[in-house]
């Protein structure tokens, strides 16, 4: 309820929302109600995607004009490609970097990994930790892929790039996302991205950098096969190597299909978007493309525009603030009353005249 404290002090406020929430369960209902109360006391909100804006508008019952869309950005100077770090012996490294929880679709990943047990040149590097780690370790043991599935655990963000540059393909299996920074960082490092088409992810990267699929095991598996074939068709590979690798891939695909037919009932499989014959972009070209789409200078400039507009708006009077909170529910006024009297006590204990005033910097953004 920090926005309430700010409003009582007659300060204009901006709220930033990075999440998507549902409407069905009790926890979502409580969260949405708190969001509605919070946004009733702020001037403006910023969301990281258009689907996130729609979600916030519906959850908080706030006017669309009071919500802006400003995406996150990535420092492409830090997340740079280094193809020399990739294995040169025909091994394909698939990287996954996320929290190992249900919401990140780790159950889907646990279903995809065994599909490659008969493809010895495909390796997995998994970054992250969480309650679903035990599931991945169990799958690794059952499929006897200990030497091909590497689970690194939690890694400092500063070290993520060192892992990404070892990979050829980045896989994201999230079930819900407002915006996925991981796929932007991976694309900036030159990896092909395979991701579930959920939440705001379809807005993040152009089709030349990402393969979008439904959150289903077979769809993700098929998309990874397309990404592998695209890597085989890279224009900087010698023609004889591309031909040899394609023949090997065809044989392995046929073998895997026969195994799946024996293990599963025949059913139509989702087809991954994209053409396997289309060559993958040069890693450095991927980095340049991400830099044109997302950079901190542009994000800062757009954010400053929102702040400047909010600064010019008149502050809520106490009566206007009480009325706004009352519309969300009369008993929520208790929070406002507590906040008001807490500020009065703090004013007596440490008067604001003793607080050093922050001065405006002379330098302004261009």
C-alpha positions in Angstrom: 0.0 0.0 0.0 2.9 2.3 -0.6 0.9 4.2 -3.2 -1.6 5.0 -0.4 1.2 6.5 1.7 2.5 8.5 -1.3 -1.0 9.8 -2.0 -1.6 10.9 1.6 1.6 12.9 1.3 0.1 14.4 -1.9 2.8 12.8 -4.2 1.9 11.6 -7.7 2.7 8.0 -8.2 3.4 5.5 -11.1 2.9 1.7 -10.7 4.8 -0.8 -12.8 3.2 -4.3 -13.4 5.2 -7.2 -14.7 2.8 -10.1 -14.1 -0.2 -11.8 -15.5 -2.8 -13.2 -13.1 -6.0 -15.1 -13.6 -9.5 -14.6 -12.3 -10.8 -18.0 -11.2 -9.1 -19.0 -8.0 -9.3 -17.4 -4.5 -5.7 -16.2 -4.5 -6.2 -14.4 -7.9 -9.4 -12.8 -6.6 -7.6 -11.4 -3.6 -4.6 -10.3 -5.6 -6.8 -8.6 -8.1 -8.7 -6.7 -5.4 -5.5 -5.4 -3.9 -4.4 -4.3 -7.3 -7.7 -2.5 -7.9 -7.3 -0.6 -4.6 -3.6 0.2 -5.4 -4.3 1.5 -8.9 -7.2 3.6 -7.6 -4.6 5.6 -5.7 -2.0 6.0 -8.5 -1.8 8.4 -11.4 -0.6 6.0 -14.0 0.5 2.4 -14.6 3.2 0.9 -16.8 3.0 -2.7 -18.2 5.7 -4.5 -20.2 3.4 -5.9 -22.9 0.0 -5.2 -24.5 -1.4 -8.5 -23.2 -0.2 -7.4 -19.8 -2.0 -4.1 -20.2 -5.2 -5.9 -21.1 -4.8 -8.1 -18.1 -4.2 -5.2 -15.7 -7.1 -3.2 -17.1 -9.5 -6.1 -16.6 -8.1 -7.1 -13.1 -8.0 -3.6 -11.7 -10.9 -2.0 -13.5 -8.7 0.9 -14.5 -9.2 3.1 -17.6 -7.0 2.1 -20.5 -5.7 5.7 -20.9 -4.1 5.4 -17.5 -1.9 2.5 -18.6 1.1 2.6 -20.9 3.1 -0.2 -22.5 6.9 0.1 -22.1 8.8 -3.2 -22.6 12.0 -4.2 -20.8 15.3 -4.0 -22.5 18.6 -5.9 -22.6 22.1 -4.6 -22.6 23.2 -6.1 -26.0 26.8 -5.0 -25.2 26.9 -7.5 -22.4 24.8 -10.3 -24.0 27.0 -10.7 -27.1 27.4 -13.8 -29.2 30.6 -16.0 -29.1 30.1 -18.8 -31.6 33.6 -20.1 -30.8 32.3 -21.3 -27.4 29.9 -23.7 -29.0 31.0 -27.3 -29.5 32.6 -28.0 -32.9 32.0 -31.7 -33.1 28.4 -31.8 -34.3 26.9 -31.5 -30.8 23.8 -29.3 -30.5 23.4 -27.6 -27.1 19.9 -26.7 -26.0 19.8 -24.2 -23.2 17.0 -23.7 -20.7 17.2 -20.8 -18.1 14.3 -20.3 -15.8 13.0 -21.0 -12.3 12.2 -24.7 -12.1 8.5 -24.3 -11.1 5.2 -25.4 -12.5 4.4 -22.0 -14.0 7.5 -22.2 -16.1 6.3 -25.4 -17.8 8.9 -27.7 -16.4 6.5 -30.6 -16.6 6.5 -30.0 -20.4 10.3 -29.9 -20.4 10.4 -33.2 -18.5 8.3 -34.7 -21.3 10.4 -33.2 -24.1 13.9 -34.4 -22.9 13.2 -38.2 -23.2 12.3 -37.7 -26.9 16.0 -37.1 -27.5 17.3 -40.2 -25.8 18.1 -41.7 -29.2 19.7 -38.5 -30.5 23.2 -38.6 -28.9 24.4 -35.3 -30.5 21.7 -33.3 -28.7 22.6 -32.1 -25.2 20.7 -30.0 -22.6 22.1 -27.3 -20.3 19.6 -26.3 -17.7 20.1 -23.2 -15.6 17.9 -22.5 -12.6 16.6 -24.0 -9.4 13.2 -24.8 -7.8 10.9 -27.5 -6.6 10.8 -29.1 -10.1 14.5 -29.8 -10.1 13.9 -33.3 -8.6 11.6 -34.1 -11.5 14.3 -33.2 -14.1 16.9 -35.2 -12.2 14.6 -38.2 -12.1 13.9 -38.0 -15.8 17.7 -37.7 -16.5 18.3 -40.9 -14.5 15.4 -42.9 -16.0 16.5 -42.0 -19.6 20.2 -42.7 -18.8 21.1 -39.2 -20.1 23.4 -38.2 -17.2 26.2 -37.2 -19.6 23.8 -35.2 -21.9 21.6 -33.3 -19.5 23.5 -30.8 -17.3 21.6 -29.1 -14.5 23.7 -26.2 -13.3 21.3 -24.9 -10.6 21.0 -21.2 -9.7 23.5 -19.0 -11.6 24.2 -15.3 -10.9 22.7 -13.1 -13.7 26.2 -11.8 -14.5 27.2 -15.4 -15.4 24.1 -16.2 -17.5 25.8 -15.0 -20.7 28.7 -17.4 -20.2 26.1 -20.3 -20.3 24.1 -18.9 -23.2 27.0 -18.6 -25.6 27.6 -22.3 -25.3 24.2 -23.1 -26.8 22.7 -23.2 -30.3 19.0 -23.3 -29.3 17.1 -21.7 -26.3 13.9 -23.3 -25.2 11.2 -21.6 -23.1 8.3 -23.7 -21.9 6.4 -21.2 -19.8 2.7 -21.6 -19.2 2.2 -17.8 -18.6 4.4 -14.8 -19.2 3.7 -11.1 -19.4 7.2 -10.6 -21.0 10.1 -13.0 -21.1 13.5 -11.4 -20.6 15.2 -14.8 -20.9 14.3 -15.2 -24.6 15.5 -11.6 -25.4 18.9 -12.3 -23.7 19.2 -15.6 -25.6 18.4 -14.0 -28.9 20.9 -11.3 -28.2 23.5 -14.0 -27.7 22.6 -15.4 -31.1 20.6 -18.5 -30.1 17.6 -19.7 -32.0 14.6 -19.4 -29.6 11.8 -22.0 -29.3 9.0 -20.8 -27.0 5.5 -21.5 -26.0 3.0 -19.0 -27.5 1.5 -17.7 -24.2 0.8 -14.3 -22.6 2.9 -11.5 -24.1 5.6 -13.7 -25.6 4.3 -13.4 -29.2 4.9 -9.7 -29.0 8.5 -9.9 -27.9 10.6 -11.2 -30.9 10.1 -11.2 -34.6 9.5 -14.5 -36.4 13.1 -14.6 -37.7 14.3 -15.0 -34.2 11.7 -17.3 -32.6 9.6 -20.4 -33.2 6.3 -20.1 -31.4 4.3 -23.3 -30.5 1.4 -24.4 -28.3 2.3 -25.4 -24.7 2.3 -29.1 -25.6 5.1 -31.7 -25.5 4.8 -32.8 -29.1 4.6 -29.2 -30.4 7.7 -28.2 -28.5 9.6 -31.3 -29.6 8.7 -30.7 -33.3 9.8 -27.1 -33.0 13.2 -28.1 -31.6 13.6 -30.5 -34.5 12.9 -27.6 -36.9 15.4 -25.4 -35.1 18.0 -28.2 -35.3 17.4 -28.6 -39.0 17.8 -24.8 -39.5 21.1 -24.9 -37.7 22.2 -27.7 -40.1 21.2 -25.5 -43.0 23.4 -22.6 -41.8 24.9 -20.8 -44.7 28.4 -20.8 -43.1 28.5 -24.6 -42.9 30.3 -26.4 -45.8 27.8 -27.9 -48.3 29.1 -31.4 -47.8 28.7 -31.0 -44.0 25.1 -29.8 -44.4 24.3 -32.7 -46.7 25.9 -35.2 -44.3 24.1 -33.8 -41.2 20.8 -33.7 -43.0 21.1 -37.4 -43.9 21.9 -38.2 -40.4 19.0 -36.2 -39.1 16.6 -37.9 -41.5 17.7 -41.4 -40.3 17.3 -40.4 -36.6 13.9 -38.8 -37.2 12.6 -42.0 -38.8 14.0 -44.1 -36.0 12.4 -41.8 -33.4 9.0 -41.9 -35.2 9.1 -45.7 -35.2 9.8 -45.7 -31.5 7.0 -43.2 -30.7 4.5 -45.3 -32.7 5.3 -48.3 -30.6 5.0 -46.4 -27.3 2.1 -44.1 -28.0 -1.3 -44.2 -29.6 -1.4 -42.7 -33.1 -2.7 -39.2 -33.0 -2.2 -36.0 -35.1 0.7 -34.0 -33.9 0.9 -30.2 -33.8 3.2 -28.8 -36.5 5.7 -26.2 -35.4 5.6 -22.9 -37.1 8.5 -22.2 -39.4 10.3 -23.8 -42.3 13.1 -26.2 -41.5 14.8 -25.4 -44.8 15.2 -21.7 -43.7 18.7 -21.1 -42.5 19.3 -19.6 -39.1 20.4 -16.0 -38.8 24.1 -15.2 -38.1 24.5 -14.8 -34.3 25.9 -11.3 -34.6 23.0 -10.3 -36.9 20.6 -11.5 -34.1 22.4 -9.3 -31.6 22.1 -6.3 -33.9 18.4 -7.0 -34.5 17.7 -7.2 -30.7 19.6 -4.0 -30.2 17.3 -2.2 -32.6 14.2 -3.6 -30.8 15.2 -3.2 -27.2 17.7 -0.7 -25.7 17.7 1.1 -22.4 18.0 4.5 -23.9 14.7 4.1 -25.6 13.0 2.6 -22.5 14.4 5.4 -20.3 13.2 8.1 -22.7 9.6 6.6 -22.9 9.5 6.2 -19.1 10.6 9.8 -18.5 7.8 11.0 -20.7 5.3 9.1 -18.5 6.9 10.6 -15.4 6.9 14.1 -16.8 3.2 13.8 -17.7 2.3 12.5 -14.2 4.3 15.4 -12.6 2.0 17.9 -14.3 -1.2 16.2 -13.0 -2.8 17.8 -9.9 -2.4 15.8 -6.7 -5.5 14.0 -5.2 -7.2 15.8 -2.4 -7.8 13.7 0.7 -11.6 13.7 -0.1 -10.9 12.5 -3.6 -8.6 9.7 -2.3 -11.2 8.6 0.2 -13.9 8.4 -2.5 -11.6 6.4 -4.8 -10.8 3.8 -2.1 -14.5 3.8 -0.9 -15.5 2.6 -4.4 -13.4 -0.4 -4.0 -15.0 -1.3 -0.7 -15.9 0.6 2.4 -13.8 -1.6 4.7 -10.6 -0.8 2.7 -10.8 2.7 4.1 -9.2 1.2 7.2 -5.9 0.9 5.3 -6.1 4.5 4.3 -6.8 5.6 7.9 -4.0 3.5 9.3 -1.6 5.0 6.7 -2.7 8.5 7.4 -2.2 8.3 11.2 1.1 6.4 10.7 2.4 9.3 8.6 1.2 11.8 11.3 3.2 9.8 14.0 6.3 9.7 11.7 6.0 13.4 11.2 6.1 14.0 14.9 9.0 11.5 15.4 11.1 12.7 12.5 9.7 16.0 10.9 10.1 16.2 7.2 12.2 19.4 7.5 15.0 17.2 8.7 15.0 15.1 5.6 17.5 16.1 2.9 15.8 17.2 -0.3 16.8 15.4 -3.5 18.0 18.0 -6.0 17.1 17.8 -9.7 20.2 16.8 -11.8 21.4 19.5 -14.3 21.9 16.9 -17.1 18.8 15.8 -18.9 18.2 13.0 -21.4 18.5 14.0 -25.0 
